[in-house]
Amino acid sequence: MNTHTLQSHLTDGEFSFANRMQCIPKSFIREILKVTAQPDVISFAGGLPNPQYFPVEALKNAAIKVFEQDGCNVLQYAVSEGYKPLREYIAMRYKLTQNLDIDPDEILITNGSQQGIDLAGKVFLNPHDKVLLESPSYLGAIQAFSAYEPEFITVDLQADGIDTNALKMVLANQNIKLMYAIPNFQNPTGISYSIEKRIATANLLSNSNTILVEDDPYGSIEFTGKPMPSIKKFLNKQTILLGSFSKIASPGMRLGWVAADKKIIAQMIVAKQATDLHSNFLSQRIIYQFLMDNDLETHISQIKNAYKQQRDQMLGCIHKYFPQQVKYITPEGGMFIWLTLPQGYNAFDLLQKASEQKIAFVPGGTFFLEGKGQNTMRLNYSNTETQQLEEGMKKLGSILWEWMR
């Protein structure tokens, strides 16, 4: 038999990739996570939930029950919209926790809220359409929207949310198709919008044709006991609200959702069908059974209490070990602390020094589109145990003292 291999006409580097691939930035965070996978590295880099609080036994029991009661059906194809009882549960919880009236048919189950961002771009954006981002913004959103080749416009964040004066000017002078925002414990800064900023943002957008993509993966992880209302409460049909089970159950199950007007959901369903037909039906059924058999609010309370302690420990370490010139934002929930070094210092250079000591974090410049923020950095406190957190922060503080003297 002739096993001779045909020689391709293509040589290395000659693949004709789509132009859009040149527009999508690599995820610095995904790249650095390859390094932090090493067991001797103390990582403050990833936005990872603490696996100690994954409801392993409860999810295992839910999975067993699902297989025993409906094994054949849960392994079959399912509807694109997602399991209706799960969508009904999400709608009910919005009503109970936020007094939001959302119909289950206004909810689409997605592969994490990240897919919701991508679907918003897919159904709304043409090349060169304008997308407004907070500055800094979530790198995953920048990646997702970049695939649709928009023009990005940015507005700075202030201590209590987006600069609404600047937002007003942008909306008056630019035709903005989508605005992307994380009003609760923003990634990367940990900033939350005040009630005044939420209402002002809604009022400004209501006088435009701009659709707000309101990403809320961290809203349940708040430490004050005084949760803020969603901007959707004030803007409604102009808002695409994204939620996720990743921070309150399991990121590995890849389940999130979109809550939006039925006309938007209808378009997203078509776009989703073209991508994956439907989200993992087995995961949907297991999550739903978990929700039926367990008190979700008790589980979330456990997570909140733990993360608050970890936040407080990291803040204490900053006070104890870091130079006073290093400024920081105290988050009232979520998973991140944002720090600012004095002008002239570059956090990428600091990362190089920290990496030599097996310490990792994310330089803040990766979250900006304008080349700003070179002296900023994001620390994650949720996924580091007490002893490691203390050790890592002490080392990082020593590096800062040595570097800045």
C-alpha positions as CSV (number, residue, x, y, z in Angstrom):
1,M,0.0,0.0,0.0
2,N,1.3,3.5,-0.8
3,T,1.3,5.5,2.5
4,H,2.8,8.5,0.9
5,T,1.7,11.8,2.5
6,L,0.6,14.6,0.1
7,Q,2.6,17.9,0.4
8,S,0.3,20.9,1.1
9,H,0.7,24.0,-0.9
10,L,0.4,26.0,2.3
11,T,3.6,26.8,4.2
12,D,3.9,28.0,7.8
13,G,2.2,31.3,8.3
14,E,0.1,31.2,5.2
15,F,-3.3,30.3,6.7
16,S,-5.9,32.9,5.6
17,F,-7.5,33.7,9.0
18,A,-10.4,36.2,9.2
19,N,-9.4,39.8,9.6
20,R,-11.4,39.9,12.8
21,M,-8.8,37.7,14.6
22,Q,-6.4,40.5,14.4
23,C,-8.8,42.6,16.4
24,I,-9.2,40.3,19.4
25,P,-6.6,40.8,22.1
26,K,-5.2,37.8,23.9
27,S,-6.4,37.4,27.5
28,F,-3.4,38.3,29.7
29,I,-5.2,36.7,32.6
30,R,-5.7,33.4,30.8
31,E,-2.0,33.4,29.8
32,I,-0.8,34.2,33.4
33,L,-3.1,31.4,34.8
34,K,-0.8,28.9,32.9
35,V,2.0,30.1,35.2
36,T,-0.1,30.2,38.4
37,A,-1.1,26.6,37.9
38,Q,2.3,25.7,39.3
39,P,1.8,24.6,42.9
40,D,4.5,26.8,44.4
41,V,3.1,30.0,43.0
42,I,0.9,32.2,45.3
43,S,-1.6,33.7,42.9
44,F,-3.7,36.8,43.3
45,A,-4.2,36.9,39.6
46,G,-7.3,34.9,38.5
47,G,-10.9,35.9,39.3
48,L,-11.5,32.4,40.7
49,P,-14.1,31.5,43.3
50,N,-12.8,29.6,46.3
51,P,-13.3,25.8,45.7
52,Q,-13.6,25.3,49.4
53,Y,-17.2,26.7,49.1
54,F,-18.3,24.7,46.1
55,P,-21.3,22.7,47.2
56,V,-19.7,19.4,46.1
57,E,-21.9,17.0,48.1
58,A,-25.1,18.8,47.3
59,L,-24.4,18.9,43.6
60,K,-23.4,15.2,43.7
61,N,-26.6,14.3,45.4
62,A,-28.5,16.4,42.9
63,A,-26.8,14.7,40.0
64,I,-27.6,11.2,41.4
65,K,-31.3,12.2,41.8
66,V,-31.4,13.6,38.3
67,F,-29.9,10.4,36.8
68,E,-32.1,8.1,38.9
69,Q,-35.4,10.0,38.1
70,D,-34.9,11.1,34.5
71,G,-31.6,9.6,33.2
72,C,-32.4,9.1,29.5
73,N,-34.1,12.5,29.0
74,V,-31.3,14.5,30.7
75,L,-28.8,13.1,28.2
76,Q,-30.8,14.1,25.2
77,Y,-30.9,17.3,23.1
78,A,-33.0,20.1,24.6
79,V,-34.6,23.4,23.7
80,S,-32.4,26.4,22.9
81,E,-34.0,28.7,25.5
82,G,-33.0,26.5,28.4
83,Y,-34.8,24.3,30.9
84,K,-38.1,26.2,31.7
85,P,-38.3,25.3,35.4
86,L,-34.8,26.8,35.8
87,R,-35.8,29.9,33.9
88,E,-38.9,30.2,36.2
89,Y,-36.6,29.9,39.2
90,I,-34.4,32.7,38.0
91,A,-37.4,34.9,37.3
92,M,-38.8,34.2,40.8
93,R,-35.5,35.0,42.5
94,Y,-35.3,38.3,40.6
95,K,-38.8,39.1,42.0
96,L,-37.9,38.2,45.6
97,T,-34.4,39.7,45.8
98,Q,-34.7,42.8,43.5
99,N,-38.4,43.2,42.9
100,L,-37.8,42.9,39.2
101,D,-40.7,41.6,37.1
102,I,-39.1,39.3,34.5
103,D,-41.0,36.7,32.6
104,P,-39.4,33.3,32.2
105,D,-39.7,33.7,28.5
106,E,-37.5,36.8,28.8
107,I,-34.7,34.6,30.1
108,L,-32.2,32.6,28.0
109,I,-29.8,30.1,29.6
110,T,-26.2,30.5,28.4
111,N,-22.8,28.9,28.8
112,G,-21.8,31.3,31.5
113,S,-22.6,35.0,31.4
114,Q,-19.5,35.3,29.0
115,Q,-21.7,33.8,26.3
116,G,-24.3,36.5,27.0
117,I,-21.8,39.2,26.2
118,D,-20.9,37.5,23.0
119,L,-24.5,37.1,22.0
120,A,-25.2,40.8,22.6
121,G,-22.3,41.6,20.3
122,K,-23.5,39.0,17.7
123,V,-27.1,40.3,17.4
124,F,-26.4,44.0,17.7
125,L,-23.0,44.9,16.3
126,N,-21.9,45.6,12.7
127,P,-18.3,46.5,12.0
128,H,-17.5,50.1,13.1
129,D,-20.6,50.3,15.4
130,K,-19.7,52.1,18.6
131,V,-19.5,50.3,22.0
132,L,-19.1,52.3,25.2
133,L,-17.1,50.8,28.0
134,E,-16.2,51.8,31.5
135,S,-12.5,52.6,31.8
136,P,-11.1,50.3,33.0
137,S,-13.3,47.4,31.9
138,Y,-13.5,43.6,32.0
139,L,-11.0,42.0,29.6
140,G,-13.4,39.2,28.6
141,A,-16.0,41.7,27.4
142,I,-13.3,43.6,25.4
143,Q,-12.4,40.2,23.8
144,A,-16.0,39.2,23.1
145,F,-17.0,42.5,21.5
146,S,-13.7,42.8,19.5
147,A,-14.7,39.9,17.4
148,Y,-17.5,42.1,15.8
149,E,-15.0,44.8,14.9
150,P,-16.6,47.8,16.7
151,E,-15.2,51.1,17.6
152,F,-14.7,51.4,21.4
153,I,-15.5,54.6,23.3
154,T,-14.5,54.7,27.0
155,V,-15.7,56.7,30.0
156,D,-13.8,56.9,33.2
157,L,-15.0,55.3,36.4
158,Q,-15.2,57.4,39.6
159,A,-15.4,56.2,43.2
160,D,-19.2,55.8,42.9
161,G,-19.5,54.6,39.4
162,I,-19.2,55.9,35.8
163,D,-18.6,59.6,35.2
164,T,-22.2,60.6,34.3
165,N,-21.2,64.0,33.0
166,A,-18.8,62.5,30.6
167,L,-21.4,59.8,29.7
168,K,-23.9,62.6,28.9
169,M,-21.5,64.2,26.5
170,V,-20.6,61.0,24.8
171,L,-24.3,60.0,24.3
172,A,-25.0,63.5,23.0
173,N,-22.2,63.4,20.4
174,Q,-21.8,59.8,19.5
175,N,-24.2,57.1,18.1
176,I,-23.5,54.4,20.7
177,K,-25.0,51.0,19.9
178,L,-24.2,49.2,23.1
179,M,-23.0,50.3,26.5
180,Y,-21.3,47.6,28.7
181,A,-21.2,48.1,32.5
182,I,-20.7,46.1,35.7
183,P,-22.4,48.2,38.3
184,N,-21.8,45.8,41.2
185,F,-18.2,45.3,42.5
186,Q,-16.8,45.9,39.0
187,N,-14.1,43.8,37.5
188,P,-11.3,44.9,37.8
189,T,-11.8,47.8,40.3
190,G,-14.3,46.5,42.8
191,I,-16.2,49.8,42.4
192,S,-20.0,49.9,42.7
193,Y,-22.4,52.4,41.3
194,S,-24.3,54.5,43.9
195,I,-28.1,54.7,43.6
196,E,-27.7,58.2,42.2
197,K,-25.4,57.0,39.5
198,R,-27.7,54.1,38.6
199,I,-30.7,56.4,38.2
200,A,-28.7,59.0,36.3
201,T,-27.2,56.4,34.0
202,A,-30.7,55.0,33.3
203,N,-32.1,58.5,32.6
204,L,-29.3,59.3,30.2
205,L,-29.7,56.1,28.3
206,S,-33.5,56.4,28.1
207,N,-33.0,59.5,26.0
208,S,-30.9,57.5,23.5
209,N,-31.1,54.4,21.4
210,T,-28.3,52.8,23.3
211,I,-28.8,49.3,24.7
212,L,-27.2,48.7,28.1
213,V,-25.5,45.3,28.7
214,E,-25.6,45.1,32.5
215,D,-23.2,42.4,33.6
216,D,-23.9,41.2,37.2
217,P,-21.8,38.1,38.1
218,Y,-20.9,39.4,41.5
219,G,-24.1,41.1,42.7
220,S,-25.0,38.3,45.2
221,I,-21.6,38.5,46.9
222,E,-22.2,41.8,48.8
223,F,-20.9,42.4,52.3
224,T,-23.0,45.3,53.5
225,G,-26.5,43.7,53.7
226,K,-27.8,46.5,51.5
227,P,-27.9,45.3,47.9
228,M,-28.4,47.9,45.2
229,P,-31.2,47.7,42.6
230,S,-30.3,46.7,39.1
231,I,-30.1,49.5,36.5
232,K,-32.7,47.4,34.6
233,K,-35.1,48.4,37.4
234,F,-35.0,51.9,36.0
235,L,-34.4,51.2,32.3
236,N,-36.1,47.9,31.7
237,K,-36.5,47.2,27.9
238,Q,-33.2,48.9,27.0
239,T,-31.3,46.6,29.3
240,I,-29.7,43.2,28.7
241,L,-29.1,41.9,32.2
242,L,-26.6,39.1,32.6
243,G,-26.3,36.6,35.5
244,S,-24.3,33.6,36.4
245,F,-24.1,30.5,38.6
246,S,-20.3,30.6,38.4
247,K,-19.7,32.6,41.5
248,I,-22.5,31.1,43.6
249,A,-22.4,27.4,42.6
250,S,-19.8,26.3,40.1
251,P,-17.8,28.0,37.3
252,G,-17.0,24.6,35.8
253,M,-20.7,23.9,35.0
254,R,-20.6,26.9,32.7
255,L,-24.2,28.1,33.3
256,G,-25.4,31.7,33.1
257,W,-28.3,33.6,31.7
258,V,-29.6,36.6,29.8
259,A,-32.7,38.5,30.9
260,A,-33.9,40.9,28.2
261,D,-36.9,41.9,26.1
262,K,-38.6,39.0,24.3
263,K,-37.6,40.5,20.9
264,I,-33.9,40.5,22.0
265,I,-34.2,37.0,23.4
266,A,-35.7,35.8,20.1
267,Q,-32.7,37.0,18.2
268,M,-30.2,35.7,20.7
269,I,-31.9,32.2,20.5
270,V,-31.3,32.2,16.7
271,A,-27.6,33.3,17.3
272,K,-27.1,30.7,20.0
273,Q,-28.6,27.9,17.8
274,A,-25.9,28.7,15.2
275,T,-23.2,28.3,17.9
276,D,-24.1,25.4,20.2
277,L,-27.8,24.5,19.7
278,H,-28.4,24.8,23.5
279,S,-26.4,25.0,26.8
280,N,-25.5,21.8,28.6
281,F,-28.8,20.3,29.5
282,L,-27.4,17.9,32.1
283,S,-25.8,20.9,34.0
284,Q,-29.1,22.7,33.9
285,R,-31.0,19.8,35.4
286,I,-28.4,19.3,38.1
287,I,-28.3,23.0,39.0
288,Y,-32.1,23.1,39.1
289,Q,-32.3,20.0,41.4
290,F,-29.6,21.6,43.6
291,L,-31.7,24.7,43.9
292,M,-34.9,22.7,44.7
293,D,-33.1,20.6,47.4
294,N,-31.0,23.3,49.1
295,D,-31.4,26.8,50.5
296,L,-29.4,28.9,48.1
297,E,-29.5,32.0,50.3
298,T,-27.8,30.1,53.1
299,H,-25.2,28.8,50.7
300,I,-24.5,32.4,49.4
301,S,-24.3,33.7,53.0
302,Q,-21.5,31.2,53.7
303,I,-19.6,32.5,50.6
304,K,-20.2,36.1,51.5
305,N,-18.9,35.6,55.1
306,A,-15.8,33.8,53.9
307,Y,-15.0,36.3,51.1
308,K,-15.5,39.3,53.5
309,Q,-13.0,37.7,55.9
310,Q,-10.5,37.2,53.0
311,R,-11.1,40.8,51.8
312,D,-10.5,42.1,55.4
313,Q,-7.3,40.0,55.7
314,M,-5.9,41.4,52.4
315,L,-6.8,44.9,53.4
316,G,-5.0,44.3,56.8
317,C,-2.0,43.0,54.9
318,I,-1.9,46.1,52.7
319,H,-1.9,48.3,55.9
320,K,0.8,46.2,57.5
321,Y,3.2,45.4,54.6
322,F,2.7,47.9,51.8
323,P,4.2,51.4,51.5
324,Q,1.7,54.2,52.3
325,Q,2.1,55.6,48.8
326,V,0.2,52.6,47.4
327,K,-3.5,53.6,47.3
328,Y,-6.4,51.2,47.1
329,I,-10.2,50.9,46.8
330,T,-12.1,49.0,49.5
331,P,-14.8,46.9,47.7
332,E,-18.1,46.2,49.4
333,G,-18.4,42.8,47.7
334,G,-17.1,40.8,44.9
335,M,-13.6,39.3,44.6
336,F,-11.1,42.1,43.8
337,I,-9.0,44.9,45.3
338,W,-7.7,47.6,43.0
339,L,-4.4,49.3,43.8
340,T,-2.7,52.4,42.4
341,L,1.1,52.9,42.6
342,P,2.6,56.4,42.5
343,Q,3.0,57.9,39.1
344,G,6.0,56.7,37.2
345,Y,5.9,53.1,38.5
346,N,4.8,50.3,36.1
347,A,2.9,47.4,37.5
348,F,4.2,45.2,34.6
349,D,7.8,45.7,36.0
350,L,6.5,44.9,39.5
351,L,5.0,41.7,38.2
352,Q,8.4,40.7,36.8
353,K,10.0,41.1,40.2
354,A,7.1,39.4,41.9
355,S,7.2,36.4,39.6
356,E,10.8,35.8,40.6
357,Q,9.4,35.4,44.2
358,K,6.6,33.1,42.9
359,I,3.9,35.8,43.4
360,A,1.3,36.6,40.7
361,F,-1.2,39.4,40.1
362,V,-2.7,41.2,37.1
363,P,-1.3,44.6,36.1
364,G,-4.1,47.1,35.7
365,G,-3.0,48.3,32.3
366,T,-4.4,45.1,30.7
367,F,-7.9,46.4,31.5
368,F,-7.5,49.8,29.7
369,L,-7.9,50.4,25.9
370,E,-6.1,53.8,25.9
371,G,-2.7,52.7,27.3
372,K,-3.6,54.2,30.7
373,G,-3.3,52.5,34.1
374,Q,0.3,51.3,33.9
375,N,0.6,52.1,37.6
376,T,-2.4,50.1,38.6
377,M,-2.9,46.4,39.6
378,R,-5.7,44.0,40.5
379,L,-5.5,41.6,43.4
380,N,-7.9,38.7,43.9
381,Y,-8.6,37.7,47.5
382,S,-11.2,35.0,47.1
383,N,-9.0,32.1,46.0
384,T,-6.1,32.2,48.5
385,E,-6.2,30.5,51.9
386,T,-5.3,32.5,55.0
387,Q,-1.7,31.4,55.4
388,Q,-0.8,31.7,51.7
389,L,-2.5,35.1,51.5
390,E,-0.5,36.4,54.5
391,E,2.7,35.0,53.1
392,G,2.1,36.3,49.5
393,M,1.1,39.8,50.6
394,K,4.2,40.0,53.0
395,K,6.5,39.1,50.1
396,L,4.7,41.5,47.7
397,G,5.0,44.2,50.3
398,S,8.8,43.6,50.7
399,I,9.2,43.8,46.9
400,L,7.3,47.1,46.9
401,W,9.4,48.6,49.7
402,E,12.6,47.5,47.9
403,W,11.5,48.7,44.5
404,M,10.1,52.1,45.6
405,R,12.8,53.2,48.0
